[in-house]
């Protein structure tokens, strides 16, 4: 009898073991449930930020608006490889599409699909959510590496319910966007699946970093032409939070931007999880404008604002409290006509835009 029980126990353990491997490898149910549970019970590791000798101001290349204009021009030339900034190009738009995933949004009048196909067949699909009752303001919502902006449905619904139109995007090669094949004469056929793959496209006259920003430029060109919104605001999470740093630094049509768990300056990246993807570590880009410069550029200009929001206990990335450089940037911003702010969200232990942050953003926008 004991031998039978031992054998059955071994069989059960083996089944659980190999099932666990299968679930983990293919990320099928209940992978996400277990992952979320693990986040809740595992205390996040916070970065060590204790070097009081760091002089932030010595790393900043901006102290007046002339610096901002010059760096912005240099950054645009770098991204578009000295080609013309595409302010007169437009995406393809399909009006009033059907997507059952959003059918339950109560203040939704219609969805317009916005698509732009770029070099190497890398595309971007965005949705323009138009509310029934509108306050005539637009939120640009940008999702990160995690997948479709459907992941951010709660955020989209929150802003719709408060009367905002929402223009939603994901990063290249993510969500509904294609992962095209690229035929290289030296390397053969390559599937562009990860952002690091984009480095294979680099040449003297093409910079793949443009693939992250051109869809935004063209979409706002279209919005400018067809709508009369009072102001544009940008909200991004994770990789979308990174986009919500650099894009407002380029495009002053964005009045206020809110970057959640999107980046931190290199001198504070002492945890593996904070190193970032391909686009976060392009040396040539960040020698033109480092992260301190970008934060200032994103908020510089009359009645503009940039807010950096950290989830203090984020299990994914950029957790902690980085207020060590907040006062320095606020002081520099006094010469740049805009506003910089930093918020530390300690209300949860997840990689998300929390209810606290959503309310903060709404109240911040409404104050101006």
FENDADA-V298842 format. One record per backbone hydrogen bond with DSSP energy under -1.0 kcal/mol. CO is the residue of the C=O (numbers start at 1). NH is the residue of the N-H. Records with the same first field share a line. If there is no record, write none. Layout:
CO = NH ; NH
//
This chain:
1 = 5
2 = 6
3 = 7
4 = 8
5 = 9
6 = 10
7 = 11
8 = 12
9 = 13
10 = 14
11 = 15
12 = 16
13 = 17
14 = 18
15 = 19
16 = 20
17 = 21
18 = 22
19 = 23
20 = 24
21 = 25
22 = 26
23 = 27
28 = 31
30 = 34
31 = 35
32 = 36
33 = 37
34 = 38
35 = 39
36 = 40
37 = 41
38 = 42
50 = 52
51 = 54
55 = 58
56 = 59
64 = 68
65 = 69
66 = 70
67 = 71
68 = 72
69 = 73
70 = 74
71 = 75
72 = 76
73 = 77
74 = 78
75 = 79
76 = 80
77 = 82
80 = 83
85 = 87
92 = 115
94 = 113
99 = 102
100 = 103
102 = 105
105 = 108
107 = 132
110 = 130
111 = 97
112 = 128
113 = 94
114 = 126
115 = 92
116 = 124
118 = 121
119 = 122
122 = 118
124 = 116
126 = 114
127 = 168
128 = 112
129 = 166
130 = 109 ; 110
136 = 230
137 = 165
138 = 233
139 = 167
140 = 235
141 = 169
142 = 237
148 = 151
149 = 152
150 = 153
152 = 156
153 = 157
154 = 158
155 = 159
156 = 160
157 = 161
159 = 164
160 = 163
163 = 135
165 = 139
166 = 129
167 = 141
168 = 127
169 = 143
171 = 174
174 = 177
180 = 192
182 = 190
184 = 188
188 = 184
190 = 182
191 = 193
194 = 197
195 = 198
196 = 199
197 = 200
198 = 201
199 = 202
206 = 203
207 = 210
208 = 211
209 = 212
210 = 213 ; 214
213 = 217
214 = 218
215 = 219
216 = 220
217 = 221
218 = 222
219 = 223
220 = 224
221 = 225
222 = 226
223 = 227
231 = 138
232 = 255
233 = 140
234 = 258
235 = 142
236 = 260
237 = 240
238 = 242
239 = 243
240 = 244
242 = 245 ; 246
243 = 247
246 = 250
247 = 251
251 = 254
255 = 305
256 = 234
257 = 307
258 = 236
259 = 309
260 = 238
265 = 268
266 = 269
268 = 270
271 = 274
272 = 275
277 = 280
278 = 281
281 = 283
282 = 286
283 = 287
285 = 288 ; 289
290 = 294
291 = 295
292 = 296
293 = 297
294 = 298
299 = 339
301 = 304
305 = 257
306 = 341
307 = 259
308 = 343
309 = 261
310 = 345
311 = 314
322 = 325
325 = 329
326 = 330
327 = 331
328 = 332
329 = 333
332 = 335
333 = 336
336 = 301
339 = 306
341 = 308
343 = 310
345 = 312
350 = 352
354 = 358
355 = 359
356 = 360
357 = 361
358 = 362
359 = 363
360 = 364
361 = 365
362 = 366
363 = 367
365 = 368
//
